[in-house]
Structures are given as C-alpha cells and as structure tokens.
Amino acid sequence: MTKNPVKLAPGETKEIVFGRLQNAEEKDISIKIELIDGSEIATITNQNLDSFVVPAGTRNTEINLRVSAPEEAAEGTESKITIKYTELTSSEGEGMIGFTESKTTSIPVLIQTPEKPKISIALWIIITAIIVLIILTAYLIIKKKK
C-alpha cells in the first residue's frame, strides 16, 4: 500500500475528499463515476454519478466518499478503494463516433486502533509540583489561623 492510507478504527466512519477534478475546457464536461473496488467499505456521496458535471474552468470539483470500517475489522487489515472516471462525449454531426477517455484512481485504507496519548514525564512533574504547592499553601493557611 502507499505511504498515506486513510486510517480507520474498527466501526469508525469518515467523510473524505477522494479527488479534485479540473476542467480547463470552455464548456462543461460530463463524466461517469464508478466505484470499482472497495464498495464494502465506501460509498460515493456525490449526486448524479452516471452524468456528473464538471463545470467549465473549474479546478477543484470534489469527489466525496463516506468510508466505514466494519466493527469486526481486524487491526492491520488493508483495503483499497478504486474509482473510475469515464468522460462522456456526444457525437458532433452525423456519422461521428464519440470516444471516451477514462481514468482510474485508488486510495488505500488501513484499519488501525488509535493510540492513546501518553503523558510525558515533564507533565507528571508539573502536576506533582502543583499538587505539592496546593497542599503546602493549605497547610500554611491553616497554621497561620491557629
């Protein structure tokens, strides 16, 4: 798998941006978006997947996914989500054949239980010093009142 997988704990769900589409053309482009691999853990949340419009001149049209790890997923389990984008073209004029261009993109998913943050020794020393100061201050106040 690649260096930067989506990390999920068992039973966790995340909303992620899978890709950002660009369209430098002067007219809108329609594409078909298909989830090729990973349908057991991911769903595409965008609308109109059979004719998704990427507006002309845009740079960051997002493809959004909801990724969910099963409750029973084992630590270290790796999966892959693959999406295929197919440009939909129409024939221009009679007898013309429209050709389509497609692209496939993948992202890895890793099941990993999050580590609990460790409290450093320096933090323990500071907490202990504060407690000692509070006790000492309380003792001095009580002794002064007598």
C-alpha distance (Angstrom), angle and dihedral (degrees) to the residues before:
residue distance angle dihedral
M1 . . .
T2 3.79 . .
K3 3.76 127.9 .
N4 3.82 98.5 -100.4
P5 3.79 112.0 46.4
V6 3.79 124.3 169.5
K7 3.81 102.3 -101.2
L8 3.80 118.3 -145.8
A9 3.78 132.9 173.9
P10 3.82 117.0 -135.2
G11 3.83 107.6 -76.7
E12 3.83 93.8 12.9
T13 3.83 124.0 132.5
K14 3.81 125.5 -159.1
E15 3.78 133.7 -176.3
I16 3.81 109.8 -140.1
V17 3.80 139.0 175.5
F18 3.78 103.6 -120.0
G19 3.78 97.8 -174.7
R20 3.77 145.7 -10.5
L21 3.78 115.5 -135.4
Q22 3.79 124.7 -151.5
N23 3.79 130.0 -155.7
A24 3.79 116.2 -171.5
E25 3.81 90.9 170.9
E26 3.79 124.0 109.0
K27 3.80 92.4 -122.0
D28 3.79 134.1 50.1
I29 3.79 117.5 -90.5
S30 3.79 123.7 -143.6
I31 3.78 118.6 -148.7
K32 3.77 135.6 179.4
I33 3.81 114.9 -130.3
E34 3.81 119.2 -155.1
L35 3.79 130.8 -178.9
I36 3.81 101.9 -136.8
D37 3.84 101.0 173.4
G38 3.78 131.7 16.4
S39 3.80 100.7 37.0
E40 3.82 89.2 140.0
I41 3.85 90.3 65.5
A42 3.82 105.2 22.1
T43 3.79 141.0 53.3
I44 3.79 128.0 -175.3
T45 3.80 108.8 -123.3
N46 3.81 98.1 -164.7
Q47 3.82 119.0 105.1
N48 3.84 128.5 -117.6
L49 3.82 97.7 24.9
D50 3.82 92.4 173.3
S51 3.81 91.1 57.4
F52 3.81 108.1 17.0
V53 3.82 111.1 174.2
V54 3.80 121.2 -138.7
P55 3.81 104.1 -165.1
A56 3.82 119.7 -127.9
G57 3.79 115.0 -91.8
T58 3.82 96.0 13.3
R59 3.79 125.0 137.6
N60 3.81 105.4 -175.7
T61 3.79 112.7 38.8
E62 3.81 101.1 156.8
I63 3.78 129.9 -136.5
N64 3.82 106.2 -154.0
L65 3.79 127.0 -157.4
R66 3.77 135.2 -170.4
V67 3.81 108.3 -147.6
S68 3.82 120.4 -167.4
A69 3.79 128.1 -176.1
P70 3.80 115.2 -147.6
E71 3.83 115.8 -111.8
E72 3.80 90.3 -121.4
A73 3.83 94.9 49.0
A74 3.79 112.5 133.5
E75 3.80 121.9 -124.6
G76 3.80 110.6 -94.9
T77 3.80 95.6 23.1
E78 3.80 110.3 150.0
S79 3.79 125.7 -155.4
K80 3.77 135.7 170.6
I81 3.79 130.9 -137.0
T82 3.80 114.5 -155.1
I83 3.78 125.2 -173.7
K84 3.79 126.1 -170.5
Y85 3.81 120.7 -153.4
T86 3.80 116.0 -161.6
E87 3.80 119.9 -172.7
L88 3.77 112.0 -133.9
T89 3.79 112.9 -142.9
S90 3.73 129.1 -177.2
S91 3.75 126.3 -143.2
E92 3.77 113.8 -102.0
G93 3.78 110.5 -147.6
E94 3.77 130.6 -11.6
G95 3.77 119.7 -45.9
M96 3.82 93.0 13.6
I97 3.78 118.6 135.1
G98 3.80 117.5 -145.2
F99 3.80 114.3 -137.3
T100 3.76 121.7 -156.8
E101 3.76 129.2 -146.5
S102 3.80 120.2 -151.7
K103 3.78 135.6 -168.5
T104 3.79 130.5 -167.6
T105 3.81 123.5 -152.3
S106 3.81 129.1 -176.9
I107 3.78 137.0 -166.2
P108 3.82 126.3 -170.8
V109 3.80 124.3 -126.6
L110 3.82 122.4 -155.1
I111 3.81 125.1 -165.9
Q112 3.77 106.0 -139.3
T113 3.79 131.1 159.6
P114 3.81 107.4 -130.2
E115 3.78 115.9 -111.6
K116 3.77 117.0 -116.6
P117 3.80 110.9 -118.7
K118 3.78 113.2 -104.3
I119 3.80 119.8 -133.1
S120 3.78 109.7 -129.1
I121 3.79 124.4 -127.4
A122 3.81 90.3 -115.1
L123 3.81 90.3 57.5
W124 3.82 90.8 50.3
I125 3.82 90.0 51.3
I126 3.82 91.4 50.7
I127 3.82 92.6 47.9
T128 3.81 91.0 48.1
A129 3.82 91.7 48.7
I130 3.83 91.2 50.9
I131 3.81 91.4 50.2
V132 3.83 91.2 48.9
L133 3.82 90.4 49.5
I134 3.81 91.6 50.2
I135 3.82 91.8 49.7
L136 3.82 91.8 45.4
T137 3.81 91.9 48.6
A138 3.81 91.5 48.6
Y139 3.82 90.4 48.8
L140 3.83 92.3 50.4
I141 3.81 92.2 48.0
I142 3.80 91.8 50.4
K143 3.86 92.1 45.8
K144 3.84 91.1 49.2
K145 3.82 92.3 53.2
K146 3.84 92.0 55.8
